């Protein structure tokens, strides 16, 4: 089996999306690229992950050609591979339907940076991409453009995408984004949330990525 460990990691991340309450039923997608071979493991389309094993994760290349696997890959694999092509430093894309973040996409408002943890992981507000159906011409360009050099984007009236250098980072961002959107929602009920300035957000991001943790 090709990229066995990565397929296992993708399946475990798919389970974790449920554990954290970010998706339900067959919703959401996990997509991760093996940095050495360039092969991509992606969750299959429309399957309940609880019934699946690592070999059921579909392996595709950057041109979406299925290299190994018996199931069709996620229907939006053209978008996941477009993100990985545009951002070669990234190796993972996580898509969920987490309700608080999705609510911001429904009112077409970016998620502002309101907490330190959110600033650490994102460094800039999370933008909303214009709504697109899978068959629309701008299905790929709208989210890729709205993502820019950031680490998350909200698909209009649909749900968030988070990205990372590793699958672990993309998952941390999926959870952190939902928590931040929820905190912002709660704070708006109490008053006017304080929002990080671009300089404050970038400073926290740079500090966290260059100086925090074990070295
Ligand atoms: Zn979705």
Boltz pocket constraint, residues with backbone or C-beta under 6 A from the ligand:
constraints:
  - pocket:
      binder: B
      contacts: [[A, 27], [A, 28], [A, 95], [A, 96], [A, 97], [A, 158], [A, 159]]
      max_distance: 6.0
